[in-house]
Amino acid sequence: DGMYIVRLADAPVATYDGNTKGLAATSARATGKKRLDTNSKAARNYEKFLKKQQKGLLDKAGKAFGRKLDTKYDYQHAVNGFALELTADEAKALRKMDGVVAVDRERMEQLTTDAGPAWIGAPSIWGNKPSSTKGEGVVIAILDSGINSDHPSFADVGGDGYDHTNPLGSGNYIPGSYCDSVPDFCNDKLIGAWDMVQSPADPTSPED
C-alpha cells in the first residue's frame, strides 16, 4: 500500500573501506583519491557484490511474502538499498530480516521557505534603523525547482512596502536569461531566470 525505501547494512560504493575479503576498497578516503571513481574495477566489482546481496534478500523476502518483489529503483553508490512497493505488514516483516537497516515509507514533502528567515536570524537585522540594510546591490542566485514569477516573494514592491532597486538599472536584466525574450517576466527584484529542465510543454520558461 505504498512505496518504501529499504536500506541495507553493507556500505555503499562511496564509503566502502575494503572490509570484505576479496573486494578492494572503493571510497576516496580509503583509496587516497580526491574523488570517488565509480568506473574503477574495484567499484564495478563491489557494485556487482551489492546487487547480488540485494537480489538474495529480495528472493528471501519474496518467498516469505508469497509473491515476486520487483524494485522500482536500486541503489549501490551513495546508499545501498532499493525502492519497491510493499504493504504495511510486509514492510514491518522486512525490517526484521538480517541485513536490513531501515525500511521507510516514501512521503511527499512540500517545498516551503517561510522557516528560513528565523533560522538565520533575519528578523534581528531586517529592521528600520538608519544603519540597517536590506541587501541593496547584492545579486543572489538560487537553484530551485522553478519559480512562480507572480508570487509576492518576487514582487518589485514587497508586502512591507519596500521598493527594490535593480542594481543593473531598471529594465536591465542579466544577459542570456529568460528576461531577454520575455521582459515582462522580470522586474527590479527578479533580474534573471533560466530553465534547466527543458520540458516539452514549455521548453524555455523557468515558471514552475
Sequence and secondary structure as in RCSB ss.txt:
>XXXX:A:sequence
DGMYIVRLADAPVATYDGNTKGLAATSARATGKKRLDTNSKAARNYEKFLKKQQKGLLDKAGKAFGRKLDTKYDY
QHAVNGFALELTADEAKALRKMDGVVAVDRERMEQLTTDAGPAWIGAPSIWGNKPSSTKGEGVVIAILDSGINSD
HPSFADVGGDGYDHTNPLGSGNYIPGSYCDSVPDFCNDKLIGAWDMVQSPADPTSPED
>XXXX:A:secstr
 EEEEEEESS  TTT  S STT    SHHHHT SS  TTSHHHHHHHHHHHHHHHHHHHHHHHHHTS   EEEEE
 SSSSEEEEEE HHHHHHHHTSTTEEEEEE        SSHHHHTTHHHHS  STT    TT       S B TT
SGGG SB TT  B   TT TT   TTSHHHH GGG  SS      SS BTTBSS  B 
